Amino acid sequence: MRTMQPCVTIGSYLWAQDRMPYDEFLLRLEPLHAAMDANNWPAVLAFGDVREHGGLAYLTNFIPRVRWGMALLPRTGEARLLCAMSTRDLPAMRTLTWIADVQSGMGPEWTKQFDPWFARFAGEQALRLGTVGFDIMAPALRQAVERSLGARFSLQRADDVVGLPSPRKRPRELTMLRASCKLLDAAVETMVQSWRANHAPEAAALEAERMARARAAQDVRTLISLDAGHTLVPFQGRFETCEGPLVAYIAVKLAGYWADMFVTVDDGTAQPAAVKAQAALDAAIASVRPGASRGEVHAKAAAALAPLKLHPALSGSVGHGIGLSLHEGPEFGATEAATLEDGGVYTVQVGAADDRAGHALLLAIVRCTAKGTEVLARSSSAVGG
Amino acid sequence: MDERVTATTQGRLSDATRHLAEHKLDGLIAASNGLNNFLESNAVFVLSGVRPIGESAVVLDRDGGATLIVTPAWDETRAAALSATERTIGTDDLAAALKSAVGSHRLDLSRTISAGLSMLGAALHDRIAAALGTLPVPADELARELARIRTPEELAAAERATWIAERGYERLLEYARPGIREYELAAELYCFTKKLGAEDNFLLMSASQHNLAVRAAGERILDVGDIILSEITPCYRGQFAQICRTTAIGEPRPVIAEKFAILQDAMGEGLVAGRAGATVADVTRAINGVIAKAGYGDYCRPPYMRVRGHGLGITSDRPGDIVDTNTCVLESGMVFVMHPNQYIPESGYLMCGEPVVIGPTGARALSARPAAFDVIAV
């Protein structure tokens, strides 16, 4: 789900070397090096900003809290990280990544940071550099980068070649995702209990956020409904009470990895929409297997939901990848042919909005394997009170 | 339209329409990347009153007709209830919706300007260029220029944000103690300010026995002898306000209070210098002068400090960074944070700062209690 982006992320982002040691990043760089060899890229530039940084974080552990970061990753030799932070802030930035050479990307002359690093590639012929994440880079910044590189280098989009972030999670990533899901479950429980104690939906969501942040969540996003699940709104600080079920969304990031959940709780009789949504979620999860298309999962969910239609808050999608990004594409849209991968971790989401049947949104985080689907988190237990 | 849609936003739309007429322009496309950066002007918020979730735009024509376009599509209901524009569209395809709105408003793109398009991601920027056929001439300063003076309503919101920040700091004084981790304290502080109505908070909060700078909270366990640095910056109805505070856990070494007094003096000089008609450079020199006189002139530059303050989004970040090269002339009603935060070798980094509003005889702090060097008894 898209949520309101906070102006800064406040949790601890230190490079936890016990959980993500240096050798993990060496292993992660191997496929990138292979792509560099195959495409004659002496280096790859990986960019990320405060909102979207999956590829950058995967390769460097660096997650920008504000603005952006860019890793200069050579095939051989030392990497450099540029971050849009003042020189005052560099000692703190150096604790967030395995890259030792961290330089400021702020100030009128920041692009001069490129020159000494790129001098190693000096030659007569222009070279091509691969780029990751440049689609989200602001045009003004891209122009500054290109001006600095001049005629010595051309940029070639590498996103499709290197395929970051991958839906298939490495063992250490899976450990982090499981921890995120555990914290998510606790946060959801806190939200539901708070709501049952007659707190407004926004107050209940804030209580869940506080609990998760106090347990080291790096980021927490919430959406709540003030109209019984018809629409969702971000935090507004108004704490309005409302009738009907609790319908909300919460996402928690721990050690870089996201887990998210829809909450639909009705302490009376579950509405028909909630019952249908449960069936649709079951059908969607049952259709998850390596090689299944994302469109196929959509079709199964939609069929189980019929005659109700998919909730508009889902933007026509019944799922997506999840990990270092809250949304790892492609979406599980009706016509999406991309297939699910063995070892892939996905959010599967369903819901219905109907004036007579009611409104419900449900979600599960699943790991797709040839041996079967593992459900890492699921919102089903909260339905019906 | 929501009751909170204010005269301010309607006034900004009128001001922008007047700007189009004065410059014989046909229209304006104001865009936001949805990041709500506290150091930037969000042109979509300025012209609609809506903090966008995703990439969004306002299309304004020469007659004052305006359309807000928001992503994702499902956010349309919320946005429409809040927006000052006559029309609101929710979409998952901003480029296509922009093309349609440009057609509806009959804009001649050769006589249309833009604000904020250059802040969008390159891929979306290119899609918009392809959809429109050509891009309007950039006028990226327009929104921050129109909103550079806070209206009474905006000033009231900034004062409320300051009130929240001060209550947040009081909560820090109650909650901080040896044995808890930085992120636990940050969690409490962050959520406490949200409970008071802050919709966002640029919160930096860290501790050390000798700080080099303030940073975001980490995993460090607070201990006796720590100096906690906090930069508490809640946002209330689109107005960020920032206070900077320094707090000791347990009785500190006397030298720290002695050095903190230098920052308080520098703040006082900055407030005097910050009158309408003075330049930002004048204010900076007044602050740096005190610190230099105390023997720390060599430290009035990065990495020992960053800036002596800065504008506050998300309406207008004018007058910009408080640095000695900024020649921007201060005007009554401008709001920014003034902070002589400084690394001093004997004490480490110390923080002292208030949100201020410029007046004819000087700057007035919006906070009720100026920064003091506080001590948490243990």
Interface residues (C-beta under 8 A of the other chain):
Chain A: R2 T3 M4 Q5 P6 C7 V8 T9 I10 G11 S12 Y13 L14 D49 V50 R51 R65 V66 R67 S86 T87 R88 D89 L90 P91 A92 T95 F134 D135 I136 M137 A138 P139 A140 R142 A203 L206 E209 R210 R213 A214 A216 A217 T231 L232 V233 P234 F235 Q236 G237 R238 P312 A313 S315
Chain B: N33 G34 L35 N36 N37 F38 R51 I53 G54 T71 P72 A73 W74 D75 T77 R78 D92 S118 M119 L120 G121 A122 A123 H125 R181 E182 Y183 E184 A186 A187 E188 Y190 C191 K194 K195 L196 G197 A198 E199 D200 N201 F202 L203 L204 M205 S206 L212 A213 R215 A216 A217 G218 E219 T233 C235 Y236 F240 P302 P303 Y304 M305 R306
